Amino acid sequence: MDDRITTGRNDLDRFRLRTFIDGLTDSGELDIRDDRLDLADLADIMQGNEKAVWFRNVGDERMELVGNVLASRTRLARAFDCEPRKVALEMQRRLRIKPEFIDLDRASAPVQEVVLQGADADLTKLPVHLQHAADGAPYMAAVDYVIDPATGMTNSGFRRLMLRGRHEAGVDLNAPSDLRAIYMAASARGEKLPIAFVIGSHPIDHVSATMRVPVDELGLVSSLRAAPLPVVKCLTCDIRVPADAEMVIEGYLDERGYVEKEGPYGEYLGYYGGVKMNPVFHVTAITHRADPLFMTTTISGNRMDLTDTSNLEALRCELNVWEALKPVVREPVAVFAPVASGGSMSVRVALKQRFPGEARTALYTILGSVGVKNAFVVDPDIDIFSDQQMEWALGTRFQADKDLIIVSGVRLSPLDPSLHGSPVGAKAGYDLTWPMAAAGKWELSTPTPPTYAGAKFASIRAALEHGPKRFEALMAAVGSRDGREIVRELDTLRDSGLERDDQGRYFLKA
Ligand SMILES: Cc1cc2nc3c(=O)[nH]c(=O)nc-3n(C[C@H](O)[C@H](O)[C@H](O)COP(=O)(O)O)c2cc1C
């Protein structure tokens, strides 16, 4: 497949968020709200909503924004133009594509059609709403781009900005991340760190931002889009950003470090995080398209499977598991991170065991190298995307004293409330595969409705003289569509030496 795509002016809308949303219109994936709403109405409408929501008339300014866009595997698959079960594999394929950039100047970059600076660069003019009841203030989630002074490479992530005023926001920067390390180094040198936050871009750009890889992460956007990336330099710093985004908020994290109290936030595991000390972001410019589509991101609540965070986390987790298994398992068949767990707390893997011990090797690998807390490995006949099939496998193929691996004293997400403050916790691996010695046992095959395929014979006696047969084969042998006459016939054959073998097949003793 040729991954190169010719680029012209029209391509500046190809990966536009608005184009993606327009494309959802007839898919049943979009909840369009044209009624006049306040910012205070939005959170409740998005909570537990299976669709992306397009608000087209918010507040006195009649603002327009979309939310929950990334909160389904179907929508993420649409962004990557592949089947929902294959998104992580498609990402793996695209990661090998060489990045390309098209540098645009301000006049031709859609995201700089409107430029706001000074007093006009006002965060409180943007449609940022209160997401959860106990949040410290309204916040937005945005894709950030930073140039690491140590390497000259661009780093990107997804971060939340809690409003502190017209030109300031706190940035949640407590979890280990490359940006945290870059910022702490800048702060230790007494330097500000220029940063650009992109609001409203293609879903792929968001997937890209959640990855932590030691490459230039602007290039990652190009690779994952499988297309040259149009970029433009910010007005108030040297950072290059996707020129086809909806909006960019330029500014810097000041040099004072973790000095201001921020939060609480509804967090990505479905609980609140406490008040934390965080750095402060100062706005230097806001640029946007002439008709920008603002984007909000769902983070928490009681339906984690229907949040943007969980769905992005799940995808990142699956990709990491595929990568980790590559050197140790010959034939992984499928990987799925159930989003309801928060996206990366649990993972299911189906694999075809070639050697005894491969399933346990896979479990140790996953628990050791990926931030997964509970890992399940099954044989390929189990559909790991089905909760019903997984419950069946857990109920029938698992003995806790032999098939459970527990790894303790390891690092977990500090936001995991079951740690109750402990710095380390435990992970578990569930081996739900059959022992290799059990392979081929007919009792372990799954009962299915009879199909009555089989050779025809002149009579039941003739069929039995040919060899042992199951009841189904005897019905097929004489073309029976009922079966009860076979019971009667077998009854008469008992005096002629009718017997059963250990699979219950009938045969005639010689
Ligand atoms: C919707 C969403 C919001 C996120 N918000 C934050 C955040 O506020 N702070 C943070 O440190 N990580 C946050 N993350 C996780 C980071 O984006 C992720 O760990 C990323 O890989 C970090 O990138 P970096 O290590 O290249 O800096 C969020 C992830 C998602 C999907």
The ligand as a Tripos MOL2 file, in Angstrom:
@<TRIPOS>MOLECULE
LIG
   31    33     1     0     0
SMALL
NO_CHARGES

@<TRIPOS>ATOM
      1 C1         -7.8810   12.9850   27.9370 C.3       1 LIG1
      2 C2         -6.5430   12.8690   28.6140 C.ar      1 LIG1
      3 C3         -6.1640   13.8060   29.5420 C.ar      1 LIG1
      4 C4         -4.9230   13.7200   30.1530 C.ar      1 LIG1
      5 N1         -4.5870   14.6600   31.0700 N.ar      1 LIG1
      6 C5         -3.3730   14.6260   31.6490 C.ar      1 LIG1
      7 C6         -2.9740   15.6370   32.5610 C.ar      1 LIG1
      8 O1         -3.7190   16.5680   32.8660 O.2       1 LIG1
      9 N2         -1.7320   15.5440   33.1050 N.ar      1 LIG1
     10 C7         -0.8600   14.5300   32.7800 C.ar      1 LIG1
     11 O2          0.2640   14.5110   33.3010 O.2       1 LIG1
     12 N3         -1.2150   13.5500   31.9180 N.ar      1 LIG1
     13 C8         -2.4420   13.5890   31.3310 C.ar      1 LIG1
     14 N4         -2.7890   12.6140   30.4430 N.ar      1 LIG1
     15 C9         -1.8200   11.5440   30.1160 C.3       1 LIG1
     16 C10        -0.7240   12.0580   29.1730 C.3       1 LIG1
     17 O3         -1.2480   12.7660   28.0850 O.3       1 LIG1
     18 C11         0.1120   10.9060   28.6300 C.3       1 LIG1
     19 O4          0.7210   10.2420   29.7130 O.3       1 LIG1
     20 C12         1.1670   11.3360   27.6380 C.3       1 LIG1
     21 O5          1.7470   10.1880   27.0750 O.3       1 LIG1
     22 C13         2.2830   12.1430   28.2320 C.3       1 LIG1
     23 O6          3.1240   12.5560   27.1990 O.3       1 LIG1
     24 P1          4.6770   12.8450   27.3940 P.3       1 LIG1
     25 O7          5.2470   11.7970   28.3140 O.co2     1 LIG1
     26 O8          5.2270   12.7600   25.9960 O.co2     1 LIG1
     27 O9          4.8250   14.2270   27.9690 O.co2     1 LIG1
     28 C14        -4.0380   12.6740   29.8340 C.ar      1 LIG1
     29 C15        -4.4140   11.7220   28.8840 C.ar      1 LIG1
     30 C16        -5.6570   11.8090   28.2840 C.ar      1 LIG1
     31 C17        -6.0360   10.7680   27.2840 C.3       1 LIG1
@<TRIPOS>BOND
     1     1     2 1
     2     2     3 ar
     3     2    30 ar
     4     3     4 ar
     5     4     5 ar
     6     4    28 ar
     7     5     6 ar
     8     6     7 ar
     9     6    13 1
    10     7     8 2
    11     7     9 ar
    12     9    10 ar
    13    10    11 2
    14    10    12 ar
    15    12    13 ar
    16    13    14 ar
    17    14    15 1
    18    14    28 ar
    19    15    16 1
    20    16    17 1
    21    16    18 1
    22    18    19 1
    23    18    20 1
    24    20    21 1
    25    20    22 1
    26    22    23 1
    27    23    24 1
    28    24    25 2
    29    24    26 1
    30    24    27 1
    31    28    29 ar
    32    29    30 ar
    33    30    31 1
@<TRIPOS>SUBSTRUCTURE
     1 LIG1         1 GROUP 0 **** ****
